[in-house]
Amino acid sequence: MATIFVEVADTLVDDFDLIEFLHMLTDRAADLVGAAAVGLLLSDQHGRLEFMAGSNENVKLVELFQLQNHEGPCLEAVQTAVPVINVNLSEAGGRWPRFAPRATAAGFQSVHAFPLRLRTQVIGALNVFGGTKGGDFEDSDVPVMQALADVAAIGLLQERAIRRGELLTEQLQGALNSRIVIEQAKGAVAQAAGIGVDEAFAVIRSYARRHNRKLTEVAHTFVTDPTTLAHILYA
């Protein structure tokens, strides 16, 4: 169990593969409690749930059916942030009139769902299907499975934050590089035209707008090819 938790927590490796990680999570969860199958749904950037991984193809079809019909244990777990435990699918027609018969027809007898959550933030859910009727989870299984889902959520949110941070750093570095080029272009135009740097910046901006070009692109052209300054001076 300790090995599984270490695996699930490790999202900081350089070659982190999200899909492989999610499939590993469903496989480990199924092995941990002897489940017939485990499926995983994850929220996209717009908050829509998407099927991401399953321990077998059969559970994939059931999970997709759940999403298409907007009912089922995973959706309930995400909406309430509370686990769904030991539901006998043969008796769940009133709760999920479309999902329960479909899951039963696929060979599943019971279902449990655990939200992937960090405090108030829920990013998905882990669906655990059993081959026996409801009641096959012992009291000790529930906190273990929820802890596994929580650790996975923390790892995924951490990985997302790092990717966003790296993107922000790249954007900031790009902005700084652009600013340096523009400053250089301002100096070049000011010197060539005998005007102040503020006026030179206004001239560069005006030229970029008239020719429907990006300011950074025009500045880069003037810096790397001084002969093009004639275009701006005599345009």
Legacy VTK file of the C-alpha trace (Angstrom):
# vtk DataFile Version 3.0
C-alpha trace
ASCII
DATASET POLYDATA
POINTS 235 float
0.000 0.000 0.000
2.833 2.389 0.827
4.360 1.729 -2.597
1.062 2.545 -4.301
0.744 5.844 -2.440
4.299 6.832 -3.373
3.557 6.044 -7.037
0.372 8.101 -7.001
2.052 11.056 -5.300
4.940 11.198 -7.777
3.867 13.634 -10.495
7.051 15.698 -10.458
9.235 13.471 -12.603
10.665 15.190 -15.688
8.972 12.809 -18.114
5.576 12.869 -16.377
2.915 11.321 -18.625
-0.619 12.249 -17.549
-2.427 9.450 -19.371
0.001 6.797 -18.119
-0.377 8.184 -14.592
-4.179 7.988 -14.715
-4.159 4.438 -16.079
-1.697 3.447 -13.366
-4.048 4.958 -10.781
-7.047 2.932 -11.985
-4.998 -0.269 -12.102
-3.603 0.236 -8.593
-7.022 1.120 -7.195
-8.554 -2.020 -8.706
-5.776 -4.196 -7.295
-5.995 -2.583 -3.872
-9.604 -3.611 -3.218
-10.014 -6.451 -5.722
-12.486 -4.445 -7.823
-13.945 -5.745 -11.064
-13.016 -2.460 -12.733
-12.099 1.142 -11.980
-12.766 4.179 -14.128
-11.612 7.765 -13.761
-13.286 11.011 -14.821
-11.453 14.327 -14.740
-12.694 17.894 -15.148
-11.370 19.842 -18.119
-10.472 23.546 -18.007
-14.160 24.453 -18.390
-15.270 22.179 -15.558
-16.745 19.509 -17.826
-16.108 15.901 -16.803
-14.305 13.728 -19.334
-13.471 10.032 -19.250
-9.695 9.737 -18.891
-8.762 6.184 -17.936
-10.145 2.777 -17.081
-8.729 -0.524 -15.907
-10.470 -2.248 -18.836
-12.468 -1.445 -21.968
-15.773 -2.529 -20.439
-15.668 0.183 -17.786
-14.840 2.792 -20.439
-18.166 2.197 -22.182
-20.084 2.422 -18.897
-18.320 5.649 -17.924
-19.041 7.222 -21.308
-22.692 6.205 -20.929
-22.701 7.900 -17.518
-21.435 11.158 -19.011
-23.804 11.057 -21.985
-26.811 10.553 -19.720
-25.713 13.000 -17.004
-26.292 10.605 -14.120
-24.273 8.161 -12.102
-22.012 7.778 -9.066
-19.040 9.741 -10.398
-21.168 12.777 -11.214
-22.783 12.545 -7.794
-19.400 12.316 -6.045
-18.088 15.347 -7.949
-21.198 17.429 -7.262
-21.336 16.632 -3.544
-17.595 16.094 -2.855
-18.733 13.081 -0.790
-17.939 9.413 -1.551
-20.668 7.117 -2.867
-20.315 3.800 -1.044
-21.662 0.271 -1.437
-24.496 0.886 -3.864
-26.240 -2.260 -5.056
-26.789 -1.553 -8.759
-29.748 -3.918 -9.053
-31.579 -1.730 -6.525
-30.362 1.663 -7.796
-32.895 2.158 -10.595
-34.662 4.908 -8.683
-31.408 6.733 -8.065
-29.937 6.342 -11.571
-32.715 5.065 -13.876
-30.527 4.926 -16.991
-27.081 4.296 -15.551
-27.901 1.459 -13.135
-29.396 -0.929 -15.744
-26.534 -0.169 -18.156
-23.879 -0.906 -15.522
-25.667 -4.092 -14.490
-25.895 -5.208 -18.118
-22.120 -4.725 -18.336
-21.698 -7.292 -15.556
-21.225 -4.986 -12.561
-23.183 -5.577 -9.361
-22.034 -2.771 -7.093
-20.423 0.637 -7.403
-18.536 3.164 -5.321
-17.244 6.608 -6.292
-14.575 8.750 -4.651
-14.107 12.445 -5.435
-10.607 13.605 -6.359
-10.521 16.589 -4.067
-8.307 19.054 -2.249
-10.295 20.864 0.424
-13.203 22.471 -1.505
-11.768 21.859 -4.971
-12.975 18.731 -6.774
-11.270 17.879 -10.066
-12.781 14.490 -10.849
-13.789 11.143 -9.427
-12.706 7.532 -9.216
-15.444 4.984 -9.974
-14.956 1.536 -8.428
-17.150 -1.277 -9.764
-17.662 -4.571 -7.973
-18.611 -7.977 -9.269
-20.696 -8.678 -6.152
-23.759 -6.874 -4.820
-23.570 -3.777 -2.594
-21.830 -4.072 0.754
-18.524 -5.452 -0.510
-16.493 -2.537 0.907
-15.381 -2.918 4.489
-15.211 0.130 6.748
-11.415 0.155 6.472
-11.533 0.236 2.655
-13.349 3.563 2.430
-10.754 5.869 4.050
-7.957 4.116 2.157
-9.624 4.622 -1.225
-10.548 8.217 -0.436
-6.991 8.895 0.694
-5.739 7.423 -2.590
-8.089 9.705 -4.544
-7.035 12.725 -2.452
-3.332 12.033 -2.963
-3.930 11.704 -6.704
-5.814 15.019 -6.699
-2.987 16.773 -4.855
-0.431 15.358 -7.285
-2.453 16.402 -10.337
-3.124 19.897 -8.997
0.554 20.261 -8.142
1.565 19.183 -11.646
-0.972 21.579 -13.187
0.317 24.437 -11.044
3.894 23.748 -12.117
2.895 23.659 -15.789
1.001 26.933 -15.377
3.997 28.378 -13.565
6.343 27.288 -16.333
4.019 28.784 -18.942
3.823 32.027 -16.985
7.618 32.099 -16.714
7.948 31.556 -20.471
5.420 34.311 -21.148
7.229 36.663 -18.789
10.598 35.891 -20.367
9.075 36.448 -23.803
7.695 39.811 -22.675
11.082 40.813 -21.262
12.833 39.828 -24.489
10.315 41.824 -26.495
10.796 44.829 -24.262
14.564 44.735 -24.791
14.151 44.634 -28.575
11.716 47.549 -28.484
14.113 49.617 -26.363
16.896 48.898 -28.831
14.664 49.873 -31.755
13.658 53.110 -30.029
17.326 54.013 -29.631
18.096 53.151 -33.257
15.195 55.214 -34.625
15.907 58.125 -32.269
19.548 58.248 -33.362
18.796 57.869 -37.066
16.041 60.508 -37.072
17.519 62.844 -34.485
14.446 62.685 -32.256
13.710 61.749 -28.647
13.065 58.174 -27.602
9.408 58.860 -26.770
8.843 60.249 -30.238
10.798 57.344 -31.703
8.469 54.884 -29.939
5.444 56.740 -31.314
6.943 56.496 -34.815
7.526 52.729 -34.459
3.993 52.132 -33.167
2.489 54.208 -35.935
4.474 52.303 -38.580
3.394 48.943 -37.098
-0.269 49.955 -37.087
-0.225 51.323 -40.627
1.296 48.110 -41.933
-0.774 45.814 -39.681
2.306 44.275 -38.095
3.186 43.432 -34.532
5.161 46.048 -32.632
7.780 43.508 -31.551
8.166 42.231 -35.101
8.778 45.746 -36.483
11.219 46.544 -33.677
13.122 43.316 -34.297
13.400 44.136 -38.007
14.852 47.587 -37.329
17.364 46.201 -34.826
18.579 43.256 -36.920
18.538 45.055 -40.282
19.423 48.774 -39.916
18.861 49.357 -43.641
15.126 49.045 -43.011
15.205 52.208 -40.930
14.892 54.137 -44.168
11.367 52.747 -44.524
10.261 54.259 -41.271
12.114 57.525 -41.700
10.803 58.283 -45.149
7.485 56.411 -45.152
LINES 1 236
235 0 1 2 3 4 5 6 7 8 9 10 11 12 13 14 15 16 17 18 19 20 21 22 23 24 25 26 27 28 29 30 31 32 33 34 35 36 37 38 39 40 41 42 43 44 45 46 47 48 49 50 51 52 53 54 55 56 57 58 59 60 61 62 63 64 65 66 67 68 69 70 71 72 73 74 75 76 77 78 79 80 81 82 83 84 85 86 87 88 89 90 91 92 93 94 95 96 97 98 99 100 101 102 103 104 105 106 107 108 109 110 111 112 113 114 115 116 117 118 119 120 121 122 123 124 125 126 127 128 129 130 131 132 133 134 135 136 137 138 139 140 141 142 143 144 145 146 147 148 149 150 151 152 153 154 155 156 157 158 159 160 161 162 163 164 165 166 167 168 169 170 171 172 173 174 175 176 177 178 179 180 181 182 183 184 185 186 187 188 189 190 191 192 193 194 195 196 197 198 199 200 201 202 203 204 205 206 207 208 209 210 211 212 213 214 215 216 217 218 219 220 221 222 223 224 225 226 227 228 229 230 231 232 233 234
